[in-house]
Amino acid sequence: MRNEKNPDMMLFIDFSVILLLIAGIWQFRRPRNAKFGNWTAAFALFCAFVLVLNRNGILAPGTVFLALLVGTGAGYAVARAVSMIQIPAMVAFQHGAGGVAAFLVSFVELMRGMDSLVLVNEISGVLGLTIGSLTFSGSMIASAKLANKMRQTPQLLPAHNVLMLINIAALLAVGTAAFHVPPDTAILLFLIQIALSAVFGVLFSIRVGGADMPVLISFLNATAGLAAAFCGMIIENQLLIAFGATVAASGSILTHVMCKAMNRNLFKVFFPDAEKRQKTPDKERKPVDTTQQALSQPDGKPMDAEQRLAKAVDILVDARNVIIVPGYGMALAKAQMEVAALAERMISMGKDVKYAIHPVAGRMPGHMNVLLAEAGVDYDMLVEMDVINSDFPSTDLALIVGACDVVNPAAMATEGTPLSGMPILLAHEAKQVLCCNYDDQPGYSGVHNPLYEKSNTLMLTGDAKKTLQKLLEILKDGNLLKK
């Protein structure tokens, strides 16, 4: 039974909690304040949880306490076990968990109030059911791709677009029919709606891959918030409506930012041209030339690993200004600490050092920012793509650590690939380019990178962490430098 004794006071308390949540989110603007912002937002959510329990009461305290205990323990265990590399997959999984909660609450409320719900509440319940289900299945696909549990490249079924349109039509038909049938039949239709929504989530997620994954992650964030908002409408809880709408709005803005960074139309991300997306230039790949090796090998013989390392040190020593370009390979190698240490060493040598951050570097929005913040890099050293691109032509050295797609000139020069038209960091315009990548193979998009073949590029293949450690060791040893 809802407590309606003092609606004005309840409204004041609700708005206070909502403002507290907004205050927490506001602090996310600066990395230094983000941790406290998380605590503030978490406290706001806890207050909302307590208020809901206080106003509605608990019919089975033991069951609720047990569920809280299990959920808290599982969440703590997962958070402790997950590494920074696994964060994108965990974020996608959490979006899916939010979708499950939304469609379960919607289903229970629809079953319990079939004869008493007004039309707005009933429509909200069906929408919560639908969006929650597709968020769950779509997020599970995204999580599996990000965790390398399934093929990460876009997967297209025969007549994929047609299947999606048929699925959408079926969702509209079943959802509408549920309002005009007896309760016993409505239950069956709701179950069909859940199944259709889950299939739709799979269909639109499996066809997304490569550099479009950050767009998918942010989109699922928005749909999870939207599903929660509709849940709030069916149970008439303004706190849940406000919190869900806030998540939906922030996720939508982030999705727009990601699409802009990728130069993508959101519709084309989920309904791409199948022929264009399947075409890649790898079949035309040319063997790597030896021009870069001839820079230090007068006889034209390829340099071995030690010679390449020595050449890299010479380049680092001679460079007066350096732009570091981090990528997902840095996360895989767990090399963010070494990157930060090398940057500090170069700064102590009197060099100007900055980091170039591409909006979709990594597997989720802000992935590189989080990794570098973990390594203690000053936020003021991180420069966004639109600002730093004009600096590359006058830069002595672009140091690439585990990045491929975000510095791939093929995005500008080759049509019909997953990268075509995507704005990139113009690292190839620097006077010298030093790549500390695992190998010279295509990145996540599957598109060959011609940057590796340029005459001003030196490749140091292998584990980026070990490579950076060697460079740092030599730079710290003055005697070795003199040799």
Secondary structure, DSSP 8 states (H G I E B T S, - for coil): ----S-HHHHHHHHHHHHHHHHHHHHGGGSHHHHHHHHHHHHHHHHHHHHHHHHHH--S-HHHHHHHHHHHHHHHHHHHHH--GGGHHHHHHHHHHHHHHHHHHHHHHHHHHTTTT--HHHHHHHHHHHHHHHHHHHHHHHHHHHHTTSS--S----TTHHHHHHHHHHHHHHHHHHGGGS-HHHHHHHHHHHHHHHHHHHHHHHHT--GGGHHHHHHHHHHHHHHHHHHHHHHTT-HHHHHHHHHHHHHHHHHHHHHHHHHT--HHHHHS--HHHHH--GGGG-----SHHHHTT-TT-----HHHHHHHHHHHHHH-SEEEEEE-HHHHHHT-HHHHHHHHHHHHHTT-EEEEEE-TT-SSSTTHHHHHHHHTT--GGGEEEHHHHGGGGGG-SEEEEES--GGG-THHHH-SSSTTTT-----GGGSSEEEEE-S-SS--TT----GGGGSTTEEE--S-HHHHHHHHHHHHH-HHHHH-
